[in-house]
């Protein structure tokens, strides 16, 4: 009689293999937490978590780390340029207002 063994989906897969697969494909975890008292919503928390490689995230159009001032030195430069442009626009609008 031959012995039959139960096989699991993860048998033969190491943690590194599973992590590589998750980062390659990406995984989304979503959840909502609502605290209510007598049918009055007191607190609503929405949690969205995406785990993926940088390449996969960029492929999906997610690149917030490129403009986060805490993570990118270029972001600080862009922030300064934006402020200069806002100031310039404000001066132009003020001069147009004054001339009309």
Secondary structure, 3 states (H helix, E strand, C coil): CCCCCCCCCCCCCCHHHHHHHHHHHCEEEEEEEEEEECCEEEEEEEEEEEECCHHHHHHCCCCHHHCCCCCCHHHHHHHHHHHHHHHHHHHHHHHHHHHC
